[in-house]
């Protein structure tokens, strides 16, 4: 009886079982539901007896004493079996069975009747009754008939379920194959298509009908036909079968695009896909075709190619980058060795690029690099290689040239094209380049050696004033060694106290008094003697010594200021030049404020000199820093005003107190009637904005007279004083203080008389 119950669960939960059929192998994991049985008889005693007989069988029993009551129950559905008395007071059993059939109640019917008329039995069986029992019936006969009816009903439900699953499995298979993102196909032993899914239409533009019965070669790119033989005629199975073989297939939609496919080909055994016939005689199984899956990897190949391209090309200029340059240079060296030809390596470094980048911003700096790359590329021959190593540095590989003059001509073309103005966002910018050249085999036998020597030659050009070219020479190594030695010695200079501050007095020409002094660093080199800042400060920028040297300068200046002020008399203003790096990263404001407090020096006695490029490069940062200086009473001077990208807006936005006229403009004053419009303009601007003005590099009386007539009364230069050590400046200040005392006494005596 338990078996009957389990089978009945299938029939009473049809919809649930069908859904489960798509998700699992069986519906027997569903909750078990007892069969519902409707007992119909108008005799209460017989109906009660029938209930008692079936009561212990785990059925859900419902009783009806009339035909109307039975129809009411049946109209609500949900019954698996009806045990029906044929003779009822209000209608016959045939009428109830007609209702069941008409309304597709779906319940099995066992007819019980005391009528021996054969027509009644035939009528019941024609209407689909499972069995016909005559009263009186044996107990075992009724139970057996009920069990058989429910068992048959369960088997029929299982059959319907299995048929539904099979039908849906076939539909699912066809759906999955036809809607697969891959091309799925089979070939016969001759390489003719026996099946191919609809994906081929979407990817290649061929219909299935066009390909069935045709040879696979109609799809394969001509260059891949040989490789395709191993793919489309695969006989191996398992791990030995072809996998991940890439082929290019043709498109049949009129386009000329070739797609790349990754093929996973499997020759399937008989038990799984039936690609081999049944075993025959002693010769094993007969091969009759190939099964394959072709996946479109065109986009993946494009992405891989793009990634590979960017791995070896500069993103900004689209030129070969350092790894690709080294690879090409290595091949060029090998080729030059084999053919015994010449090879040149050029290193091109853009002059003044950093100034443009800091002034106009990195975006415009990138545009400049792109334009420079395009110009350099136009100067090359076919077969030459131009690459960008990084920053503003480019390299050229020039193979197979005839003579040295050919290389010089290309270098001159590069210099000439870069000297032409660049237009950047309305700004006309001019730069130049320093080019170092190394030749194979004269200057090196390997790529690394050629690059190193070209680099040395390039720095040699920079040391001579930039904007030029030079071939490598062994003597240049000495210069490089000198720079390295200079760096090492400069690191020790701080430890050995070899640095010293010098001061160039600033004079009020109307009174002849020293009103200020500009602090200038000097290096007492143990071998080369006294070096000016211009001879070694560039090295500090390159090797990271600017911050510690600036810290030393700040302490040295304040220490000297204490001695200045001890002389007595009027305290003079001290100007110190500030590196942009120190302003941005050195914590300058905090260190300056700490020194003012520690040494007790008035903030009004300090003036910080900055170049206008500091303001232009990062205006907001400059405003913040200079405002902090102004708030504590430290004044700010713009040094070398007019030599860069000047803007009156900077003078209005920033807390500036002094403008210094650059000595390059002062040198243009040769006669009393000279016309120096820039000098006059700077003085006029300063007066208009209420700023102090100081002229630098004054060396002649003519220059001093011209400047004084123009309205500039404060000057510094060799005409008055050269930069001098601290002790000499103190002596000057002492004599000035004494003279002031004497003058005061004389004035007092004159008043008394």
JOHUJO-V574238 format. One record per backbone hydrogen bond with DSSP energy under -0.5 kcal/mol. NH is the residue of the N-H (numbers start at 1). CO is the residue of the C=O. Records with the same first field share a line. If there is no record, write none. Layout:
BEGIN
NH=CO  CO
END
This chain:
BEGIN
5=1
6=2
7=3
8=4
9=5
10=6  7
11=7
12=8
13=9  10
14=11
17=13
18=14
19=15
20=16
21=17
22=18  19
23=19  20
24=20
30=27
37=35  60
38=81
39=37  62
40=38  83
41=64
44=42
47=43
48=44
49=45
50=46
51=47
52=48
53=49
54=50
55=51
57=54
58=55
59=54
60=35
61=59
62=37
64=39
70=66
71=67
72=68
73=69
74=70
75=71
76=72  73
77=73  74
80=36
81=36
82=108
83=38
84=82  110
85=40
86=112
88=86  91
93=86
96=92
97=93
98=94
99=95
100=96
101=97
102=98
103=99
104=101
105=100
108=80
110=82
111=109  131
112=84
113=133
121=117
122=118
123=119
124=120
125=121
126=122
127=123
128=125
129=124
130=109
131=109
133=111
135=113
142=138
143=139
144=140
145=141
146=142
147=143
148=144
149=145
150=146
151=147
152=148
153=149
154=150
155=151
156=152
157=153
158=154
159=155
160=156
161=157
162=158
163=159
164=160
165=161
166=162
167=163
168=164
169=165
170=166
171=167
172=168
173=169
174=170
175=171
176=172
177=173
178=174
179=175
180=177
183=294
184=182
185=292
186=195
187=290
188=192
191=188
193=211  214
194=186
195=186
197=184
200=197
201=198
202=198
203=199
204=200
205=200  201
206=200
211=207  208
212=208
213=193
214=211
216=191
218=215
219=216
220=216
221=248
224=221
225=222
228=224
229=225  226
230=226  227
231=227  228
232=228
233=229
234=231
240=237
241=238
245=263
246=244
247=245  261
249=247  259
250=219
252=204
259=249
261=247
262=295
263=245  261
264=293
265=242  263
266=291
267=236
268=266
272=269
273=269
274=269
275=268
277=286
280=284
283=280
287=285
288=275
290=187
291=266
292=185
293=264
294=183
295=262  293
297=260  295
301=297
302=298
303=299
304=300
305=301
306=302
307=303
308=304
309=305
310=306
311=307
312=308  309
314=319
318=314
320=386
321=312
325=321
326=322
327=323
328=324
329=325
330=326
331=327
332=328
333=329
334=330
335=331
336=332
337=333
338=334
339=335
340=336
341=336
343=440
344=398
345=438
346=396
347=436
348=346  394
349=347  434
350=392
351=432
353=350
356=352
357=353
358=354
359=355
360=356
361=356  357
365=361
366=362
367=363
368=364
369=365
370=366
371=367
372=368
373=369
374=370
375=371
376=372
377=373
378=374
379=375  376
380=377
384=381
385=397
387=395
388=320
389=387  393
390=393
393=390
394=348
395=387
396=346
397=385
398=344  396
399=397
400=342
406=403
407=403
408=404
409=405
410=406
411=407
412=408
413=409
414=410
415=411
416=412
417=413
418=414
419=415
420=416
422=429
424=422  427
425=423
427=424
429=422  427
431=418
432=351
434=349
435=468
436=347
437=470
438=345
440=343
443=439
444=441
450=446
451=447
452=448
453=449
454=450
455=451
456=452
457=453
458=454
459=455
460=456
461=457
462=458
463=459
464=460  461
465=462
466=461
468=433
470=435
472=437
476=473
477=474
478=474  475
479=475
480=476
481=477
482=478
483=479
484=480
485=481
486=482
487=483
488=484
489=485
490=486
491=487
492=488
493=489
494=490
495=491
496=492
497=494
498=493
499=493
500=522
502=520
503=724
504=518
505=503
506=516
507=715
508=513
509=507  713
511=508
512=508
513=508
515=506  513
516=506
517=573
518=504
519=517  575
520=502
522=500
523=531
524=498  522
525=523  529
529=525
531=523
533=521
535=532
536=533
537=533
540=536
541=537
542=538
543=539
544=540
545=540
546=540
549=545
550=546
551=547
552=548
553=549
554=550
555=551
556=552
557=553
558=554
559=555
560=556
561=557
562=558
563=559
564=560
565=561
566=562
567=563  564
568=565
573=515
574=605
575=517
576=607
577=519
578=609
583=579
584=580
585=581
586=581  582
588=582
591=587
592=588
593=589
594=590
595=591
596=592
597=593
598=594
599=595
600=596
601=596
605=602
606=603
607=574
608=635
609=576  607
610=608  637
612=639
614=611
615=611
616=612
617=613
618=614
619=616
622=618
623=619
624=620
625=621
626=622
627=623
628=624
629=625
630=626
631=627
632=628  629
633=630
634=629
635=606
637=608
638=658
639=610  637
641=638  660
643=640
646=644
650=647
651=647
652=648
653=649
654=650
656=654
657=636
658=636
659=692
660=638
661=659  694
662=641  660
665=662
666=662
667=663
668=665
669=666
670=668
674=671
676=674
677=675
680=676
681=677
682=678
683=679
684=680
685=681
686=682
687=683
688=684
689=685
690=686  687
691=686
692=657
694=659
695=714
696=661
698=716
699=697
704=700
705=701
706=702
707=703
708=704
709=705
710=706
711=707  708
712=707
713=711
714=693
715=507  713
716=695
719=698
720=717
721=717
724=503
726=501
729=725
730=726
731=727
732=728
733=729
734=730
735=731
736=732
737=733
738=734
739=735
740=736
741=737
742=738
743=739
744=740
745=741
746=742
747=743
748=744
749=745
750=746
751=747
752=748
753=749
END
